[in-house]
Amino acid sequence: MKKSIFITLFQLSVLCCFSQIQVKETLCESQVNPIGLDAVQPELSWQSVSDARSTMQTAYEVRVATSVIDLTKNKNLIWNTGKVPSDNSVHILYSGTTLQSAKKYFWQVRVWDNHGNQSAWSERAFWQMGLLKKEDWKAKWIQAAFQEDTLNRPSPLFRKTFTSNKKIQSANLFITSHGLYETFINGKRVGNAYLTPGFTSFNKRLQYQMYDVTTHIQTGKNTVTVSLGNGWYRGNLVWEGKKDLYGKDVSVLYQLKINYTDGTSEDIISDDSWKSSTGAVVTSEIYHGETIDARLEKQGWHTATYNDQAWSGVKTVFFDNKNLVATINEQVTKHEIFKPLKIFKTPLGEQVIDFGQNLVGFVQVKVKGAAGNKIIISHAEVLDKAGNFYTANLRAAKQTNTYILRGEGEEIFEPHFTFQGFRYIKIVGFTGEIKPENFTAVALYSDMKPTGTLTTSSALLNQLQHNIQWGQKGNFLDIPTDCPQRDERLGWTGDAQVFSRTASF
């Protein structure tokens, strides 16, 4: 009897322990620890978790500080709500001291429930502000100073070397472009996003990105580099060969802020001290694909030891920056990979690879060959009735990537400033045996977090559900698009308005 009573009391104590309300999933502006916000009153949200039935939040307290130490010690707080009687845990508006550009803020929340329990403080979270005023932008817009090949419009390269001899506390990069950009610091790619700064109505809204690049900076000489593609800004867009919808020249705005442990800071900005040239990306278009000539690659141009004396200068251009806004959407990143399901020749004798899955992204190729060898990869969604490669549905979009070998051992190719919608690829110019391990299809889409899953006893229904979600992923490439393959790929609201509720859910 005594033993059974002891077990019951023990179980109750365990249940009581697990029933204690907790705070999880703290979000700022619906993101986890975001950086680069321009919302001057960010919205905070959280989830309350308890194993006890019929539990609900009855009050909350939020505290915010500018340092981890102050937050932990509950001192020098810039906002403390005190205990607020409320069951609201979504979009709580920050109402503390005025927030400052580029500054990082740390916050926690605790809650009370209807059983009289008080949670512990949540795990520490943070957000970091972007540049809140036009005057915060010290950088100048720069363009290449060399005479451009206006037919092919090769990707311009930009670089600058600087010296940093102090101990670094933190470093943040603020960057955007007219056109698409990729950027490196000391040979290390900044961020994992593709097709930045994304697709907006550029004359009204141009997003900039902010990155924490503290680990990229080294003591001594440093080199920052940027390459640009035409993208949606001046590349072919909509129909009838239209281009230059937002401008005729690509340019970059680059501002690197380094904070040192001695309390000083330094800004490395785009200005007339930069150098420009061209490299391996000979042509690049959203619809038509990319041509990379590896023989033209500027070997080592990402590093501080590279000699850029033969490079051209740059020219600064004026834009008033009134359209600059912080990034608010999920960025485009790499996701699933697919290996060839089948390698075959069509009735017309074309060499084709079937990846077994329609997807949006590109194909990474590993190849060896002589310098000047050219590999042409075309993309298609389907085969025709005879089993041949079918591209008539692409209309004017070429969807073709061309790679020209440097001829130095194994070379790896993938495009930088384009994407394709496809299941099949046709290969022309590949010498030797086509091996499945040398071709990898990579899915690209906005980095959306699933809100749940659905699995039923019906395999057919499960496949339908998968198809719905897969179709959404392929057409959510920075914006909700109408298709990922032909000469369109636009934010077509006729399609989006039908699907928006499903997509949001």
VOGU-3710 file (C-alpha; in Angstrom, 3 decimals, decimal comma):
1> mkksifitlf> 0,000/0,000/0,000  2,741/2,439/0,994  4,688/1,491/-2,134  1,734/2,167/-4,441  1,104/5,532/-2,771  4,780/6,437/-3,240  4,624/5,532/-6,947  1,489/7,590/-7,431  2,999/10,629/-5,727  6,181/10,208/-7,753
11> qlsvlccfsq> 4,202/10,012/-10,986  2,248/13,118/-10,019  5,467/15,006/-9,332  6,856/13,956/-12,699  3,607/14,969/-14,406  3,690/18,315/-12,622  7,275/18,832/-13,770  6,431/18,096/-17,408  3,263/20,161/-17,247  5,178/23,340/-16,427
21> iqvketlces> 4,476/25,824/-19,187  7,419/26,654/-21,463  8,095/29,189/-24,189  9,350/27,940/-27,568  9,743/29,210/-31,127  10,513/32,845/-30,431  10,205/34,894/-33,621  10,921/38,487/-34,568  9,112/39,727/-37,656  8,138/36,055/-38,187
31> qvnpigldav> 11,823/35,075/-38,459  14,332/33,336/-36,207  17,078/35,764/-35,142  16,778/37,999/-38,217  19,398/40,515/-39,259  18,849/43,535/-41,465  15,405/44,677/-40,292  14,054/48,096/-41,164  10,857/47,771/-39,097  11,325/50,419/-36,402
41> qpelswqsvs> 8,831/48,563/-34,189  9,526/44,871/-34,821  6,763/42,380/-34,038  7,618/39,606/-31,556  5,884/36,226/-31,395  6,263/32,965/-29,482  4,606/29,636/-28,747  3,621/28,338/-25,293  4,026/24,607/-24,679  2,557/22,461/-21,908
51> darstmqtay> 1,631/18,804/-21,433  -1,297/19,752/-19,208  -4,684/19,862/-20,832  -6,732/23,046/-21,100  -3,664/25,210/-20,611  -3,512/28,711/-21,993  -1,372/31,786/-21,585  -2,861/34,418/-19,310  0,026/36,913/-19,146  3,467/37,613/-20,596
61> evrvatsvid> 6,564/39,667/-19,933  9,103/40,696/-22,579  12,523/42,176/-21,890  15,022/43,611/-24,400  18,640/44,727/-23,971  21,581/45,726/-26,132  23,916/43,132/-24,611  23,688/39,536/-23,448  25,068/40,450/-20,026  22,461/43,171/-19,431
71> ltknknliwn> 19,676/40,877/-20,579  20,779/38,043/-18,290  21,234/40,355/-15,313  17,958/42,155/-16,047  19,644/45,573/-16,012  19,927/48,510/-18,433  16,914/47,154/-20,318  15,688/49,254/-23,237  12,235/47,685/-22,970  10,525/45,750/-20,205
81> tgkvpsdnsv> 6,797/45,241/-20,500  6,341/44,015/-16,946  3,640/41,419/-16,454  0,965/42,066/-19,086  -2,389/40,268/-18,573  -3,030/38,890/-22,080  -3,415/35,624/-23,998  -1,845/37,268/-27,077  1,475/35,733/-28,205  1,560/36,881/-31,819
91> hilysgttlq> 2,904/40,154/-33,271  3,585/41,928/-29,991  4,773/45,363/-31,084  8,127/46,503/-29,710  7,560/49,776/-27,837  10,860/50,537/-26,150  13,746/52,923/-26,785  14,189/54,056/-30,398  16,158/51,431/-32,338  19,421/52,312/-34,090
101> sakkyfwqvr> 20,808/51,357/-37,477  22,903/48,163/-37,616  22,579/47,568/-33,864  21,872/44,127/-32,408  19,194/43,621/-29,757  18,682/40,637/-27,459  15,319/39,599/-26,042  13,475/37,023/-23,958  9,892/36,372/-22,929  8,211/34,484/-20,109
111> vwdnhgnqsa> 4,536/33,655/-19,640  1,959/32,722/-17,002  -0,845/30,185/-17,500  -4,349/29,679/-16,181  -3,115/27,114/-13,647  -0,997/29,691/-11,843  2,299/28,508/-13,361  5,070/30,842/-14,481  7,472/29,736/-17,207  11,204/30,231/-17,167
121> wserafwqmg> 12,595/32,904/-19,451  12,760/31,685/-23,049  16,028/30,901/-24,772  17,841/34,107/-25,635  16,983/35,440/-29,088  18,084/38,496/-31,053  17,429/40,701/-34,007  19,707/43,175/-35,771  18,623/46,338/-37,482  19,504/47,271/-41,036
131> llkkedwkak> 20,199/50,773/-42,307  17,192/52,855/-41,345  17,947/56,127/-43,135  19,267/57,074/-46,548  22,094/58,919/-44,822  23,314/55,631/-43,342  24,429/54,571/-46,810  27,982/55,849/-47,237  28,695/53,604/-50,213  28,401/54,793/-53,798
141> wiqaafqedt> 26,887/52,883/-56,690  29,634/51,668/-59,020  29,699/50,308/-62,562  32,480/48,832/-64,640  34,576/51,430/-66,450  35,618/49,249/-69,389  33,815/49,240/-72,739  31,118/46,575/-72,459  30,397/43,914/-75,053  26,794/45,024/-75,515
151> lnrpsplfrk> 25,830/41,888/-77,459  26,826/39,205/-74,950  26,991/41,395/-71,846  29,540/39,294/-69,940  29,316/39,310/-66,161  31,382/42,214/-64,748  33,727/41,541/-61,843  34,618/44,006/-59,085  37,274/43,802/-56,401  38,943/45,842/-53,688
161> tftsnkkiqs> 41,774/45,054/-51,276  42,106/46,640/-47,833  44,125/46,107/-44,657  42,719/45,462/-41,198  45,276/45,341/-38,370  43,054/45,632/-35,295  41,242/42,903/-33,393  37,789/42,463/-34,915  34,687/42,343/-32,757  32,083/42,051/-35,528
171> anlfitshgl> 31,572/42,765/-39,206  28,430/43,206/-41,265  27,953/43,560/-44,995  25,115/45,576/-46,565  24,797/44,962/-50,281  22,429/45,236/-53,219  22,686/45,565/-56,966  21,028/46,475/-60,219  21,095/42,983/-61,643  21,993/39,860/-59,654
181> yetfingkrv> 25,100/39,535/-57,498  27,433/37,009/-55,928  29,986/38,249/-53,426  33,056/36,808/-51,720  35,385/37,938/-48,954  38,869/36,415/-49,035  37,617/33,684/-51,354  34,731/32,656/-49,092  31,229/33,030/-50,521  28,997/35,347/-48,481
191> gnayltpgft> 25,658/33,712/-47,641  23,942/30,701/-49,172  21,319/32,604/-51,172  21,034/32,655/-54,961  19,548/35,193/-57,375  20,016/38,030/-54,883  18,806/40,739/-54,381  15,647/39,072/-55,686  12,828/40,180/-57,957  10,859/43,321/-57,100
201> sfnkrlqyqm> 9,541/46,297/-59,035  13,013/47,822/-58,832  12,023/51,402/-59,514  9,760/51,242/-56,440  11,426/48,703/-54,145  14,950/47,317/-54,253  15,849/44,934/-51,450  19,291/44,953/-49,882  20,748/42,076/-47,907  22,674/42,210/-44,647
211> ydvtthiqtg> 25,158/39,481/-43,700  27,191/38,739/-40,605  30,695/38,324/-42,075  32,715/38,454/-38,862  34,405/35,127/-39,619  35,245/36,200/-43,184  37,579/39,047/-42,187  41,209/38,309/-41,373  44,010/40,286/-39,799  46,135/41,913/-42,479
221> kntvtvslgn> 45,186/42,145/-46,155  41,623/41,365/-47,187  39,920/41,260/-50,560  36,242/41,740/-51,288  34,818/40,725/-54,671  31,486/40,950/-56,469  30,231/39,544/-59,770  27,003/40,661/-61,437  24,447/39,141/-63,794  21,685/40,774/-65,846
231> gwyrgnlvwe> 18,880/39,063/-63,966  15,408/40,605/-64,025  16,856/44,130/-64,000  18,118/44,422/-67,554  17,894/40,880/-68,936  15,205/39,518/-71,222  11,868/39,776/-69,439  8,306/39,051/-70,597  7,783/38,595/-74,337  8,959/39,847/-77,730
241> gkkdlygkdv> 12,604/39,992/-76,700  12,101/42,875/-74,310  15,034/43,770/-72,067  16,399/46,744/-70,133  13,034/47,178/-68,416  14,608/48,857/-65,369  17,925/50,064/-66,754  20,683/49,411/-69,279  23,622/49,032/-66,872  24,282/46,716/-63,931
251> svlyqlkiny> 25,860/48,168/-60,804  26,539/47,350/-57,169  26,177/49,124/-53,823  28,509/47,649/-51,198  29,033/48,681/-47,571  31,086/46,603/-45,139  31,129/47,798/-41,542  33,880/46,412/-39,281  33,699/46,994/-35,528  36,916/46,598/-33,543
261> tdgtsediis> 37,333/45,590/-29,920  38,878/48,971/-29,075  35,536/50,645/-29,788  36,446/52,028/-33,218  34,890/51,025/-36,533  35,714/51,171/-40,224  33,585/51,207/-43,385  34,767/49,529/-46,582  32,521/50,968/-49,285  32,038/50,791/-53,017
271> ddswksstga> 33,671/53,901/-54,511  36,109/54,873/-57,239  38,958/52,931/-55,585  37,597/49,584/-56,835  38,748/47,684/-59,944  36,629/45,971/-62,630  37,059/43,341/-65,320  35,289/40,364/-66,882  35,760/36,646/-66,293  34,358/33,249/-67,143
281> vvtseiyhge> 30,648/34,110/-67,334  30,358/35,186/-70,943  26,565/35,495/-71,093  23,830/35,079/-68,508  20,044/35,416/-68,859  17,111/34,240/-66,761  15,276/32,723/-69,751  18,115/31,684/-72,000  20,712/30,291/-69,602  24,389/30,912/-69,062
291> tidarlekqg> 27,647/30,434/-70,966  30,792/29,879/-68,910  34,197/29,818/-70,595  36,578/28,476/-67,960  39,569/29,598/-70,041  38,633/33,195/-69,209  38,489/32,640/-65,447  40,661/35,110/-63,523  42,514/32,577/-61,406  42,808/33,724/-57,792
301> whtatyndqa> 40,880/36,972/-58,278  39,069/36,436/-54,967  42,345/36,564/-52,999  44,514/39,406/-51,711  47,613/38,086/-53,518  46,043/38,467/-56,964  47,572/41,126/-59,219  44,798/43,349/-60,635  46,988/46,036/-62,209  45,690/45,149/-65,675
311> wsgvktvffd> 42,077/45,620/-64,560  40,019/48,674/-65,391  38,754/51,134/-62,838  35,114/51,791/-62,029  32,778/54,729/-62,395  30,476/55,965/-59,675  26,865/56,712/-60,557  24,136/58,433/-58,600  20,870/56,862/-57,441  18,970/58,497/-54,595
321> nknlvatine> 18,401/55,174/-52,732  14,859/56,134/-51,777  13,659/52,749/-53,064  16,017/50,688/-50,852  14,254/48,365/-48,397  15,416/45,570/-46,132  14,832/41,981/-47,230  11,599/40,585/-45,816  11,131/37,371/-47,799  12,785/33,965/-47,562
331> qvtkheifkp> 15,788/33,892/-49,860  16,342/31,393/-52,672  18,623/28,531/-51,617  19,674/25,071/-52,777  17,519/22,180/-51,608  16,980/18,602/-52,869  19,425/16,964/-55,244  18,577/14,362/-57,875  20,826/11,875/-59,622  20,107/10,565/-63,120
341> lkifktplge> 17,369/7,945/-63,212  18,044/6,985/-66,806  20,615/7,817/-69,495  19,506/7,046/-73,055  19,438/8,075/-76,693  16,220/9,295/-78,270  14,933/8,039/-81,655  16,665/11,074/-83,182  19,960/9,991/-81,604  20,072/12,739/-78,965
351> qvidfgqnlv> 21,910/11,995/-75,729  19,416/12,566/-72,887  19,408/12,221/-69,099  16,169/11,681/-67,192  16,257/12,825/-63,559  12,883/11,197/-62,891  11,389/14,343/-61,384  10,314/17,693/-62,750  12,166/20,377/-60,794  13,338/23,978/-60,814
361> gfvqvkvkga> 17,039/24,691/-60,474  20,056/23,656/-62,505  22,439/20,782/-63,229  25,939/20,598/-61,816  28,417/18,938/-64,179  31,773/17,303/-63,499  33,908/16,830/-66,595  37,442/16,313/-67,882  38,589/17,288/-71,332  40,801/19,385/-73,544
371> agnkiiisha> 40,856/23,157/-73,381  38,167/24,597/-75,623  35,897/21,562/-75,529  32,295/22,793/-75,391  29,422/21,095/-73,565  25,897/22,295/-74,293  23,103/21,322/-71,891  19,505/21,962/-72,906  16,569/21,516/-70,535  13,058/20,166/-71,116
381> evldkagnfy> 10,080/19,094/-69,049  8,785/16,319/-71,300  9,500/14,128/-74,306  7,229/14,159/-77,353  5,058/11,233/-78,446  7,959/9,697/-80,323  10,213/9,922/-77,273  12,299/12,830/-78,508  13,456/15,878/-76,571  10,634/18,467/-76,595
391> tanlraakqt> 11,129/22,207/-76,134  8,360/23,831/-78,202  6,484/24,747/-75,003  9,426/26,922/-73,934  8,590/29,388/-76,717  11,484/31,891/-76,944  13,294/30,702/-73,798  16,411/28,746/-74,733  17,011/27,191/-71,272  20,538/26,240/-72,331
401> ntyilrgege> 23,794/26,304/-70,388  27,101/26,111/-72,242  30,390/25,189/-70,595  33,785/25,604/-72,272  36,596/23,685/-70,611  39,869/25,093/-69,371  41,511/21,701/-69,822  43,098/21,305/-66,389  41,898/18,083/-64,740  38,371/17,679/-63,388
411> eifephftfq> 36,235/20,797/-63,776  32,920/21,487/-62,053  30,337/23,724/-63,706  27,067/25,188/-62,515  25,348/28,446/-63,502  25,390/31,546/-61,309  22,598/33,861/-62,474  19,919/31,702/-64,060  17,630/28,758/-63,384  15,729/26,178/-65,402
421> gfryikivgf> 12,511/24,165/-65,122  13,116/20,602/-66,327  13,115/16,858/-65,893  15,283/15,984/-68,891  18,537/17,418/-70,184  20,017/16,967/-73,642  23,810/16,885/-73,822  25,836/17,940/-76,854  29,628/17,950/-77,066  30,374/15,683/-74,108
431> tgeikpenft> 33,312/13,465/-75,049  33,618/10,030/-73,518  31,117/8,049/-71,474  28,297/9,910/-69,759  28,350/8,628/-66,184  25,511/9,316/-63,728  27,909/10,372/-60,971  29,014/13,352/-63,088  25,566/14,970/-63,261  23,540/16,281/-60,330
441> avalysdmkp> 20,273/18,210/-60,558  19,897/20,782/-57,765  16,503/22,210/-56,760  16,323/25,957/-56,130  13,423/27,655/-54,365  12,635/30,090/-51,587  13,692/28,763/-48,200  10,171/28,167/-46,880  9,653/26,371/-43,590  6,866/23,732/-43,694
451> tgtlttssal> 4,103/24,314/-41,159  3,021/20,674/-41,023  2,654/17,380/-42,871  -0,222/15,250/-44,103  -0,043/11,477/-44,601  -3,061/9,300/-45,304  -3,742/5,607/-45,951  -4,103/6,391/-49,652  -0,889/6,343/-51,690  -2,677/8,223/-54,470
461> lnqlqhniqw> -3,810/10,999/-52,132  -0,336/11,208/-50,613  1,137/11,630/-54,087  -1,386/14,346/-54,879  -0,442/16,186/-51,696  3,248/15,853/-52,581  2,595/17,177/-56,087  0,774/20,231/-54,708  3,649/21,095/-52,387  6,317/20,329/-54,992
471> gqkgnfldip> 4,561/22,559/-57,494  4,488/25,340/-54,926  8,196/25,004/-54,205  9,103/25,143/-57,872  7,007/28,245/-58,434  8,000/30,069/-55,259  11,320/31,366/-56,437  11,647/34,647/-54,534  8,116/35,520/-55,698  5,133/33,284/-56,536
481> tdcpqrderl> 5,626/32,728/-60,268  3,305/31,339/-62,918  5,817/28,898/-64,415  9,532/28,098/-64,112  10,546/27,186/-67,665  9,271/29,262/-70,602  9,698/32,965/-71,392  7,451/34,125/-68,572  8,301/33,146/-64,948  6,530/36,236/-63,657
491> gwtgdaqvfs> 4,555/37,150/-60,562  1,280/36,465/-62,291  -1,531/37,327/-59,858  -4,089/35,423/-61,917  -2,412/32,197/-60,782  -1,390/33,345/-57,319  -4,833/34,531/-56,248  -6,254/31,035/-56,826  -3,477/29,297/-54,911  -2,671/31,863/-52,213
501> rtasf> -4,810/30,357/-49,443  -3,413/26,875/-50,021  0,131/28,225/-50,197  -0,209/30,256/-46,998  -1,684/27,296/-45,124
//
